[in-house]
Amino acid sequence: MLKDGEKGVILQRDRETYGVAPHLPCGVVTPDILRRIADVAEKYGASAMKVTSAARIAMLGIREEDVDAVWTDLGIEPGSLVGICVRSIKACPGTTYCKRGQMDSLGVGLQLDTKYHGMELPGKIKMGVSGCPNQCAETSFKDIGLVGTPKGWRVYVGGNGGAMPRMGEVLVQRIDTETALELVDRILDYYRENAKPRERIGRMIDRLGLSAMEEALGLGSDT
């Protein structure tokens, strides 16, 4: 029996079949990918298909003996479903499509996905990028969140859902895209150096203090 995460699958409630969720960066797909997923799900008798909270399309009820063939036919990388790594980057349409967008959240989200998805870290990390303060990407509840404003990006850290939810805290405001991307790098470096095993960013901040992170990152009180 495959373990959760092995070969990119999750064991289902029946303890016999698996969920398969190919990686769809920021939920962006093409008609060809949709057809491929539908054809593979039909070919291998998926019992259901579910759009997940990480903007993936999961095929449920896949038999263990079919898992390798499913991935071969899909030709798509698995999503990072479990493990102590960057799980997903959620992004709204932003200025690419949305009339309310104030910053290019989709473009930035895709850059973050390319660079960080699956990266191993002390604990699991989820990121969100919203193009305006409406926060359709649920940014305040992500470990790292970027929110677009008319004056640039506002960056949140330390949010998470789960059994012990935590609202993210504002780290900086009014920064441009290049600075925001560079700051994400520095946040992850600080996290890598200071977090305990399996500790989320928010719990690390609770333990060390937000001011310690600000000082280490060289952020002043007026940011």
C-alpha positions, 0 to 999 in steps of 0.5 A: 500500500502506498503511503500518503504523498508517495507517487503523488497520491493520497489514500482515500477513506475506503483505505483501498483507493487513492486521490491523484491531484496533478499540479496546476500552477495557481489553478491556471489550465488550458483546454488541452489539460482539462481534456487530458485530466477528463480522459484519464479520469474516465479511462481509469474509472475515477469515482469522482473529480474534485476541485480542491482548495489549492486550485487543483483537480483531484481524481478520486477512487484510483486503484493502486495498480493504476497509479503509475499509468495515470501519471504517465498518461497525464504527463503532468507533475504531481502537486505537493499534497503532503510533507514539510515543503511549500504546498501551494501558491493560491492567486486571484486573477489580479490585474490580468483579468479582474476589474478590481485588481490593483497589482499583478497577483497572477503573474507574481503567484506564477513566479512564486510557484515556479520558484518554490512549489515543493521546496523542502523547509522546516514545516509546511508553507502555504502562500497566497497572492491577492490583487486587491484588499478583498483578498480573494486568495485568503491571503491573511491565512497563509504563511506568507501572503501578498496583497495588492494596493494602489501603492504596492504590495502589503506583505503578511506573515504567520497566517494559517488555518487548521485546528489552531488558526492564526491571522497573519501579521503585516510585515511591510507595506507599499513595496514594489514587485521586485522588492516583494519577491526578494523579501519572500526569499529572505523570509524563507531564509530566516524561517529555515534558520530559526524554525523548529522541525514542523513549526509553522511560521506563525508559531515561530513568530509567537516564540521569537517575536515579530520584532526579531524577524523585522530586525533580522530582515532589516525592516524599519518601523516605517515600512 
